[in-house]
Amino acid sequence: MYNNVLLSRYFPVKSKMHDMDPFAKMLCTIIFIITLLITNSPTVLLLLIIVTSIMVMRSNVPFRLYLKSVTGFIPLMLLVIITTLLLRINYIIILFLVIKIALIVIYTSILTFTSTPTEITYGFQKVLAPLKLIGLPTSRIALDLTMAIRYIPIMMEQIQRIRKTQASRGIDYENSNFRGKFLANVSLVGPLFRLSNKRTNELLSAMEIRMYTVYNKRTSYRTKFWGFKDTFIVFLHILILGLFIYKEVMGYGSLLDNILVRWIEF
């Protein structure tokens, strides 16, 4: 169960997506999700599917990892389908909702698979940079985000070790009844809390020895510079969002939209 958690797992390969500026990838992710949430246009949805497919192929990450990410959200998709069916919503809208959930999962997986936790934090800090004008401590928020992202795989690893240790002492996680499984998983809390507290204290001591402070201006050891491909991809996402806004504001009913809807209904 815990091995299925793919959040914050960086896949180290060479690709165009890996070489992108983290800030550009973060901007594209935000624009993509906003566009996906506000649109019900089949044309825009088709464009987003095409863009996502191209980015998946250019990431050089095995497709099975993206598929594994999507399968983890199958219960949510089933809940959406059941709820919308009970409300007697058109099945085309249900199909669009399922596609949107899958696209959000895949696109955010592109970000996490092609960006290290430090790069994600750098991009997040750049996105929040304008909030410094109102006194928001963006550096502190970025540090907290970095620590949270880094601790997820560490916590999963610790849980696996504790499970194996307790299984060797006779605790059955697989074949016991519901009450037994519940008590077995509750027994993980104590050791996990102690190990997490120990790691936190070690990290705080290391940061204190190195005289780390979040309030001073900091530079990055490794930097990626904004290039033409970053501008092109961000512009492409903005163009798709602008296309949807133009269609909505001008009340323009796309012929392609009608054709796609008729084809789905057929």
Helices and strands as residue ranges (DSSP letters): G 2-4, H 22-38, H 42-58, H 63-71, H 74-86, H 91-113, H 117-128, G 129-134, H 138-168, H 178-186, H 189-209, H 228-250, H 255-265
